[in-house]
């Protein structure tokens, strides 16, 4: 069961859901991608599976998603939202547990930009990092990643048009030594594998073990 929450933002609030683990060892904040919000089956499947592995998960909507807009918030707003959610969760929900940040596509990219702008997190976890727009591999979204010192986990599908495999491998090799890249064979940008027979929820849940393993290893190094 998840708990519905409202996180203060601007003159109103953001909707959020908390999937609480029974005996949590860590606290993960999760942001959605550009096209679907916190309630999407992929997000639900991932969050529930993570919680079952002993990590509580808070997923939230960006303001544009709560407002029903077609386009995501601009980066300055999304970064400010991430920082606000992180601060609020740290003060009100995490109970002193180590806090990690994760995001699907746009949500993960905005998390990394928030960390570049000073947001505190133990690690960053990307569920399909949008390294470039489809067929626009000459315009990479990587510059802000290189100075980051937090460990980073990139979970990527081999058929993702937003992440050329060769370029993504090269980018991650240039990041800090605690950064990792894990490929999911046949997965597209939403980790859907043709003729796999999996539901969208199961596609999300399929990333939980790699995420939990990465978080456990990060906890053991402190």
C-alpha positions, -999 to 999 in steps of 0.1 A, spaced: 0 0 0 12 35 -8 5 67 11 -7 98 -7 11 130 3 13 166 -7 46 183 -7 47 221 -3 57 240 -35 54 276 -44 19 287 -32 5 252 -35 17 217 -34 29 187 -54 12 153 -53 33 124 -41 32 88 -31 52 70 -5 58 32 -9 73 24 26 95 -6 31 89 -27 62 124 -23 76 140 3 53 178 6 50 176 36 26 152 62 12 148 67 -25 132 98 -41 119 90 -76 109 115 -104 89 107 -135 98 113 -172 84 139 -195 54 120 -208 39 102 -178 35 110 -141 41 92 -108 10 70 -112 21 55 -144 24 17 -143 61 17 -150 67 40 -120 43 20 -98 59 -13 -107 94 0 -100 85 17 -67 67 -13 -53 95 -37 -63 121 -14 -47 101 -11 -14 99 -49 -13 137 -49 -13 139 -29 19 141 6 4 113 32 9 104 51 -22 89 86 -25 76 94 -60 63 129 -69 49 148 -98 64 179 -113 41 209 -114 34 206 -151 22 170 -146 -1 179 -118 -15 208 -139 -22 184 -168 1 202 -192 15 185 -223 51 197 -219 74 192 -190 86 221 -168 116 240 -179 149 230 -163 151 259 -137 117 250 -123 123 212 -124 157 217 -106 141 239 -79 114 213 -75 139 185 -70 158 205 -44 125 213 -25 114 177 -25 148 165 -13 148 190 15 112 183 25 117 146 24 149 148 44 131 168 71 98 150 72 100 115 58 134 99 56 139 93 93 176 99 90 181 71 64 206 77 36 187 95 7 192 84 -29 178 101 -60 164 83 -91 145 94 -122 130 81 -154 145 100 -184 138 137 -179 133 132 -141 168 116 -138 184 143 -159 168 170 -138 180 152 -106 216 153 -119 213 190 -127 200 196 -92 230 178 -78 252 199 -100 234 229 -84 241 217 -49 214 191 -40 226 165 -16 221 128 -24 241 97 -16 239 85 -53 221 91 -86 202 64 -104 190 69 -140 162 49 -156 170 56 -192 192 87 -192 182 108 -223 218 115 -235 205 130 -268 173 134 -287 166 106 -313 190 109 -343 206 140 -328 237 123 -314 258 155 -321 240 173 -293 248 155 -260 234 163 -226 265 153 -207 285 183 -198 272 188 -163 278 151 -154 316 151 -155 322 173 -124 297 153 -102 313 133 -74 284 112 -63 282 76 -75 259 72 -106 241 42 -120 229 43 -156 203 17 -165 198 17 -203 180 -3 -229 201 -14 -259 174 -2 -283 169 32 -267 170 59 -294 179 84 -267 212 67 -258 236 55 -285 253 26 -269 288 35 -280 285 71 -270 269 63 -237 296 39 -229 322 65 -237 304 92 -216 301 70 -185 338 59 -188 347 96 -183 327 101 -151 338 94 -115 351 59 -107 319 51 -88 297 54 -118 283 23 -135 265 15 -167 242 -15 -171 225 -25 -203 191 -43 -206 191 -63 -238 164 -54 -263 149 -27 -241 137 6 -256 135 39 -238 109 25 -215 127 -9 -212 100 -26 -233 113 -56 -250 95 -68 -281 74 -99 -276 86 -102 -240 50 -107 -228 57 -84 -198 34 -57 -186 45 -21 -183 45 -26 -145 68 -56 -149 91 -36 -171 95 -11 -142 99 -39 -116 126 -54 -137 150 -26 -128 146 -30 -91 172 -57 -84 200 -37 -102 189 -6 -83 188 -23 -49 221 -40 -55 237 -6 -63 222 10 -32 233 -18 -10 269 -16 -22 269 22 -17 257 17 19 284 -8 26 311 17 15 301 42 43 
